[in-house]
Amino acid sequence: MKKLILTVALGVACVSAFAQGQLNFANFGSGANAPVYDTDGTTKLGNAFTASLYWGPGTVTDSSTLTLLASTAFSSSGFFLGGSQTVAGQAGGATITGQVRVWNTASASSWLAASTTPGAKVGESVLFAIALTVPPTTPNTLTGLNGHSFSLTLVPTGGVPEPSTLALAGLGLAGMLILRRRK
């Protein structure tokens, strides 16, 4: 009898270890309706943009600790439909923190690269919680994005500002005074 109980317990542990959690990487459908807008705040993104889903186990408050899970192109009208994604190491029923990051693919091949490219269009959603499901249950959509629509911003163009004519004249005058005093 003890062997039977031990065998059943080990069997349950093995099955649950392989029951990876899933989610539906989409901002539309099954209760989700969270389009993403361009820098003007009114134009919905199109197929020149890509969305990446970043995640972390449990409740996360620092977005820099999140890990890339998947990327997908926008289909049209501000929506992306990346399909079912398995979150390795997380069992169904677990809650994770997610964040969607978007960028114009003409600027770079990844969000990280685009976020440091002057003039690139990039955006980040709020951090949101999502409960993972176990197959064959239909994966949960990113409903945590609802009510938190976000727009893209432009990465600032850097560079060193050119000095004004007055500043150059002031430097020249200061140099002349210093040279005159030394004589």
TAURZI-V597624 format. One record per pair of residues at least 24 apart in sequence whose C-alpha atoms are under 7 Angstrom apart, sorted by the first residue. I is the first residue (numbers start at 0). J is the second residue. Records with the same first field share a line. If there is no record, write none. Layout:
I->J / J
//
This chain:
18->90 / 91 / 133
19->85 / 86 / 87 / 88 / 89 / 90 / 91 / 133
20->85 / 86 / 89 / 90 / 91 / 92 / 131 / 132 / 133
21->83 / 84 / 85 / 86 / 91 / 131 / 132 / 133 / 138
22->83 / 84 / 85 / 131 / 132 / 138 / 139 / 140
23->82 / 83 / 84 / 138 / 139 / 140 / 141
24->80 / 81 / 82 / 83 / 84 / 140 / 141
25->79 / 80 / 81 / 82 / 140 / 141
26->78 / 79 / 80 / 141
27->78
29->140
30->142
31->140 / 141 / 142 / 145
32->145
33->144 / 145 / 148
34->77 / 78 / 148
35->77 / 78 / 148 / 149 / 150
36->77 / 149 / 150 / 151
37->150 / 151
38->150 / 151 / 152
40->150
43->76 / 77
44->75 / 76 / 77
45->73 / 74 / 75 / 76 / 77
46->72 / 73 / 74 / 75
47->103 / 104
48->72 / 73 / 101 / 102 / 103 / 104
49->73 / 101 / 102 / 103 / 104
50->99 / 100 / 101 / 102
51->99 / 100 / 101
52->97 / 98 / 99 / 100
53->97 / 98 / 99
54->95 / 96 / 97 / 98
55->95 / 96 / 97
56->95 / 96
57->94 / 95 / 96
58->95 / 96
59->96
83->138
91->131 / 132 / 133
92->130 / 131 / 132
93->130 / 131
94->128 / 129 / 130 / 131
95->128 / 129 / 130
96->126 / 127 / 128 / 129
97->126 / 127 / 128
98->124 / 125 / 126 / 127
99->123 / 124
100->124
114->154
115->154
116->154
117->154 / 155 / 156 / 157
118->153 / 154 / 155 / 156
119->153 / 154
120->151 / 152 / 153 / 154
121->151 / 152 / 153
122->150 / 151 / 152
124->149
//
